[in-house]
Amino acid sequence: MILVTLALLILAAPGPALAANLGPSFQQAQDVEQPAVVIEDEDAAPEEIAWTFRFLVPTLWLLTAILVVGTYVAYRRRLKKRFQVIRG
């Protein structure tokens, strides 16, 4: 049943029929190398960086650094409590 449905969908696809009947206007449009109207961008202002990038990214970097340092300090404290150096 699924194979029959798939075969009918492939055979009924209008793609090949439309591609053959594109006509001369489509062929002429493909031969044109230059655009019909050339628009020059005169006022190209530099884009401003988004506020999310300006404020959130440095904040996340700072929080990540604090988290890494805090984890290291907590690990060293627990390690110090667990073991004692005996000097003899």
DRENDRENLO-514655 format. One record per residue (C-alpha): residue in three letters; x negated, y negated, z. Coordinates in steps of 0.001 Angstrom, whole numbers, padded with zeros to 6 digits, always signed. Layout:
! residues N
alaXYZ
...
***
This chain:
! residues 88
met+000000+000000+000000
ile-002794-002417+000907
leu-004716-001607-002271
val-001655-002237-004428
thr-001034-005586-002755
leu-004675-006577-003152
ala-004671-005589-006836
leu-001514-007645-007471
leu-003021-010675-005762
ile-006194-010435-007833
leu-004302-009999-011091
ala-001837-012780-010338
ala-004542-015324-009438
pro-004156-018415-011658
gly-007877-019213-011608
pro-008937-017741-014981
ala-005835-019098-016722
leu-006458-022617-015480
ala-010160-022509-016301
ala-009443-021689-019941
asn-006943-024543-020381
leu-008934-027452-019015
gly-008855-029299-022303
pro-011158-031835-023978
ser-010769-034564-021323
phe-012393-032351-018719
gln-015284-031578-021071
gln-015793-035288-021809
ala-015799-036078-018106
gln-018559-033540-017558
asp-020734-035065-020306
val-020760-038517-018659
glu-024007-039055-016773
gln-023376-042475-015250
pro-020499-043494-013008
ala-017815-045738-014440
val-018354-048456-011831
val-021621-049064-010024
ile-021115-050498-006538
glu-024182-051884-004815
asp-024296-051935-001051
glu-025364-055509-000284
asp-024790-055713+003461
ala-026498-052559+004665
ala-026590-053238+008387
pro-028631-050859+010529
glu-026385-048461+012358
glu-026225-048790+016104
ile-026928-045668+018133
ala-023770-044232+019664
trp-023249-044873+023367
thr-023130-041150+024036
phe-026638-040761+022723
arg-027889-043909+024455
phe-026546-043104+027922
leu-025492-039481+028255
val-028555-037831+026758
pro-031110-039573+029024
thr-028840-038925+032010
leu-028663-035227+031176
trp-032455-035088+030783
leu-032878-036701+034189
leu-030391-034342+035850
thr-032119-031355+034259
ala-035508-032495+035534
ile-034097-033029+039046
leu-032513-029570+038951
val-035756-027886+037875
val-037817-029696+040540
gly-035184-028996+043197
thr-035111-025313+042326
tyr-038896-025122+042559
val-038961-026860+045948
ala-036176-024630+047329
tyr-038000-021520+046124
arg-041261-022623+047767
arg-039469-023340+051068
arg-037815-019915+051117
leu-041104-018289+050197
lys-042887-020101+053033
lys-040290-018938+055586
arg-040486-015362+054369
phe-044232-014885+054650
gln-046749-016107+057234
val-050436-016392+056672
ile-052439-014731+059411
arg-055902-016172+059782
gly-058360-014161+061696
***
